[in-house]
């Protein structure tokens, strides 16, 4: 059986109307989603708790059938929005499952949500589609443009039903042309970003490939300042002394500040 309940703040006369089969769990969800999950409906609850107040749940009617509970909730929300619109905090029209099972927001609900979340990042659907789908910008880059995080971009993509690109898995590195990438990174002195842009793939796969070849990309950040010709000359000088290759690599690694793996791949 269902209960018709209302939430009331100890600091003002605003209320929230709802129905539930489990009041304790529903109360926990209200607090958890508004405080920890930063849910858009929770501005009123967050403000109350932040100012030292308390949100109390009161059961108005008990032992209701599902259909009766839904009807009463919808009618009560409609009535209070008409009589005391500044006191009721519900943004939806009421009824179990509204907009949680693929049911679109009504225009009235969208308007209510806009008023309830003035802090929301405004990101038009056509702009997001152009940046993400047409220009293929990453979520991180789009977030920098609008001053928000990737989580917000994820939410908007889902909200606008824009297909999310699959993340590049590290296993893609096994399908890359090792010789080509090693040549670009070592002999052409290209950065991971430059290689990524040229091949049209993420930097993760390139980094994994280089690491499998024992090339420490982190240690090689200063490699552009290294005179490759000077390094090669030093290599051949050491060869004349009949040093073993690994010994030579270690000496060059210490002298030039490069990883042994990187030096061993220089042609």
Phi, psi and omega in degrees: 000157185253156174241140172264123185230168172219143176265139182225135178272147177278355183255343179210185184256018178282153181220164175230132181257138178201172175229152182198160172261343183225090184302319182297314180294319181295322178295317178299319180297319178302310183291317183295312184289330181276327183266305184280321183267356177058041181296144187296334180285351192268010181304317182294316180293316179299318180296319179298310182292323180295329181267014176086009179272187182221145176258122181248141177258130179236133178272118181273316180221143184237166174056048180260147173288163183300311182297319180294319180299317179297314181298316181295319180298312181299314181295318183293316178298317179299318181294313182292326177295331180278321184273316183225068185298336181276355183254337182266134185259356179299134175259336179267167182278349180100169181101130182301138174083000182297121179063014176248358179228039176085007179278124183294154173294142172282163179299324179295318180294318179300318179296321179295320180295319180301318180290328184281345183225069181295341181279350186298138178290122181275111183230096183303144183300316183294325178291316179297318180299318181295315182290317187275318185269309184283311183271351176056038175285151178284162178299323181296317180292321178295320178300322179294325180294320184259003177070042180218175181268174180293333179297319178296318179297319178302315181297318181293321179299317179291320181298322182267005181057039176267125183299131181273132180294144178288141178289144177289119180280147181301337182293344178298336182297335180285345182262356182280158177280101185300315183299317181296315182290318178298321179295316180293319184286318187267306186277324178270355175059035179274149177278169178300320181295320180293319178295317180302314182293321182292321183268348180072035178229169179285160180286339183299314180298321179295316181297317179299319180297314181295321180293326176294335177269016178063031176257112181279099184294332179292319182285341186266019182295334182265009187298333181294338180273355182272134176278105183300321180298319178296321179296317180296319179299318180295324179298311181291328176297318179291327179297326181294337180275002179066033173286148175293152184303313181298323178295318178298316180300319180295318180296313180295323178300316180290322183286322186255355178072029180245158180287153178300318179301318180297313182296322183293340182266353180292133182258000000 
